[in-house]
Amino acid sequence: MDATPLDRSLLLDFYGELLTEKQREVCELHWNEDLSLAEIAEQVGLSRQGVWDCLRRAEAALRGFEAKTGLIRRFLERRAEIAAIRGELAELLPEGTQSRDILARLEGLM
Protein backbone atom coordinates (compact mmCIF):
# COMPACT_ATOMS: atom_id res chain seq x y z
CA MET A 1 0.00 0.00 0.00
CA ASP A 2 1.47 3.35 -1.04
CA ALA A 3 1.53 6.02 1.60
CA THR A 4 0.29 9.49 0.86
CA PRO A 5 2.60 12.46 1.37
CA LEU A 6 0.49 13.39 4.41
CA ASP A 7 0.98 9.91 5.90
CA ARG A 8 4.72 10.16 5.47
CA SER A 9 4.85 13.70 6.83
CA LEU A 10 2.96 12.64 9.95
CA LEU A 11 5.25 9.65 10.42
CA LEU A 12 8.28 11.90 10.09
CA ASP A 13 6.83 14.56 12.40
CA PHE A 14 5.98 12.06 15.12
CA TYR A 15 8.92 9.66 14.89
CA GLY A 16 11.62 11.36 12.81
CA GLU A 17 13.89 11.90 15.81
CA LEU A 18 14.11 8.11 16.18
CA LEU A 19 15.75 7.72 12.76
CA THR A 20 19.43 8.09 12.06
CA GLU A 21 20.51 11.57 11.04
CA LYS A 22 21.09 10.40 7.44
CA GLN A 23 17.66 8.70 7.22
CA ARG A 24 15.92 11.77 8.61
CA GLU A 25 17.75 14.07 6.21
CA VAL A 26 16.97 11.89 3.18
CA CYS A 27 13.30 11.59 4.15
CA GLU A 28 12.92 15.33 4.72
CA LEU A 29 14.56 16.12 1.38
CA HIS A 30 12.40 13.64 -0.53
CA TRP A 31 9.06 13.85 1.27
CA ASN A 32 9.00 17.45 2.48
CA GLU A 33 11.16 19.26 -0.08
CA ASP A 34 10.19 17.00 -3.01
CA LEU A 35 13.74 16.51 -4.26
CA SER A 36 14.40 13.66 -6.69
CA LEU A 37 16.53 10.66 -5.79
CA ALA A 38 19.29 12.00 -8.02
CA GLU A 39 19.20 15.43 -6.38
CA ILE A 40 19.34 13.89 -2.92
CA ALA A 41 22.11 11.50 -3.93
CA GLU A 42 24.24 14.41 -5.10
CA GLN A 43 23.52 16.45 -1.97
CA VAL A 44 24.17 13.74 0.64
CA GLY A 45 26.86 11.75 -1.14
CA LEU A 46 24.96 8.52 -1.81
CA SER A 47 24.04 6.71 -5.00
CA ARG A 48 20.44 6.87 -6.22
CA GLN A 49 20.07 3.26 -5.11
CA GLY A 50 21.50 4.17 -1.72
CA VAL A 51 18.93 6.96 -1.35
CA TRP A 52 16.14 4.58 -2.37
CA ASP A 53 17.29 1.96 0.14
CA CYS A 54 17.58 4.58 2.87
CA LEU A 55 14.02 5.79 2.17
CA ARG A 56 12.65 2.23 2.24
CA ARG A 57 14.38 1.36 5.50
CA ALA A 58 13.36 4.66 7.11
CA GLU A 59 9.72 4.29 6.10
CA ALA A 60 9.66 0.71 7.38
CA ALA A 61 11.12 1.88 10.70
CA LEU A 62 8.61 4.74 10.96
CA ARG A 63 5.70 2.40 10.24
CA GLY A 64 7.06 -0.01 12.83
CA PHE A 65 7.12 2.75 15.45
CA GLU A 66 3.50 3.64 14.64
CA ALA A 67 2.45 -0.02 14.75
CA LYS A 68 3.94 -0.36 18.22
CA THR A 69 2.80 2.94 19.72
CA GLY A 70 -0.29 4.01 17.75
CA LEU A 71 0.45 7.67 18.52
CA ILE A 72 -0.67 9.00 15.14
CA ARG A 73 -3.82 6.88 15.11
CA ARG A 74 -4.79 8.14 18.59
CA PHE A 75 -3.89 11.72 17.66
CA LEU A 76 -6.13 11.62 14.59
CA GLU A 77 -8.98 9.98 16.52
CA ARG A 78 -8.82 12.61 19.27
CA ARG A 79 -8.61 15.41 16.74
CA ALA A 80 -11.74 14.13 14.99
CA GLU A 81 -13.56 13.80 18.31
CA ILE A 82 -12.61 17.33 19.35
CA ALA A 83 -13.86 18.64 16.00
CA ALA A 84 -17.16 16.81 16.50
CA ILE A 85 -17.55 18.17 20.03
CA ARG A 86 -16.70 21.67 18.82
CA GLY A 87 -19.39 21.42 16.16
CA GLU A 88 -21.99 20.26 18.67
CA LEU A 89 -21.06 22.99 21.13
CA ALA A 90 -21.21 25.65 18.42
CA GLU A 91 -24.85 24.71 17.87
CA LEU A 92 -25.71 24.65 21.59
CA LEU A 93 -23.91 27.71 22.90
CA PRO A 94 -25.44 31.16 22.55
CA GLU A 95 -23.55 33.77 20.57
CA GLY A 96 -21.21 35.78 22.73
CA THR A 97 -17.66 36.33 23.83
CA GLN A 98 -17.65 33.50 26.38
CA SER A 99 -18.96 31.02 23.82
CA ARG A 100 -16.35 32.07 21.28
CA ASP A 101 -13.64 31.71 23.96
CA ILE A 102 -14.75 28.15 24.77
CA LEU A 103 -14.81 27.21 21.08
CA ALA A 104 -11.39 28.82 20.55
CA ARG A 105 -9.97 26.77 23.43
CA LEU A 106 -11.26 23.59 21.83
CA GLU A 107 -9.86 24.69 18.49
CA GLY A 108 -6.48 25.12 20.16
CA LEU A 109 -6.50 21.46 21.19
CA MET A 110 -6.70 20.31 17.59
N, C-alpha and C positions, 0 to 999 in steps of 0.2 A: 504494500500500500504506500503510495507516494504521499509525503507530507506536504502540507501547504506551507508557503512562506511564513504565515502566522504561527503555525504549529512549531516550526523550527525556531522562530524568534522567541516564542514563549519558553521553549526548552532551553535555549541559550540564556535568556534572562534569568530563569529560575536556577539553572544548574551549571551555567558556564564556568563559574569559579572552580568547579570540580574537575574540569578538563585540564590537560597540560597547557602551558602557555602557547605552544605552537598550534595545538588543536583549536584553542579558543580564537587565536588570531586568524587561522584559515577559515573557520566557520563565520566569523564576523565579516571578513572580506567577501566571502561568497554569498552568504545569506543576507547580510544587512547592507553591504555596499554593492552587491550585484556584480562583482568582478568575475571574469571568466577564469577557468582553471589555468590557462596559459598566463594570464596577468598575475594571478596569485603565485604561480610557480616562479615567475621572474622576480617577484617582490620578496618572497620568503626563501628563495634558494632551494626549491624542490623541483622535481620533475612534475609534469602534468599528472602522471600516474601516481606519484607520491602525494600530490594534493588530493586526488580522488580517493586514495586509500585513507588519508587522514580524515577527510570528510565522512567517509563511511564508518570508520571506527568511532569518531566523535559522536555521530548521530546515534549509533548503536549504544554508546555509553550513556548519552543523554536520555534515550528511551528507557534504558535499564534503570536509571535513577528515578524516572517518573513511574515506572512499573512498581518499584519498591516503595516509593513514598506517597505517590498520588497527590502531590502538592498542587499541581496544575489543575487536575480534575476537581479537587476540592475548592480551589480558588474560583474556577469558572462556575461551579455549582452555587457557591455563596454569592458570587456577583449576580448571577441570574435571580437568586432568591431576594437579594436586596433590591434589585430593580423591580421585581414584582411587588414587594412590600411598598416601595416608594410610589408605584403607580396606584396601589390601593389607598394609601394614605392621602395622595393628592386628591383623590375623589372624595374622601371623607372629611378632610380638614377644611375649615372655612378659610377664605382668602384673608391674608393678613401677614404682618411681619413675622410673627411667631411661627406660623405655619410654614412660611418660606424658609425660616431658619432651620426648622426640623427637617424639611425636605433636603436642604443644602447639606446638613450633617450626614444624612443617609447617602447623598450623592458622593460625599467625600470618602465614604467607605468603599466605594466601587472602584 
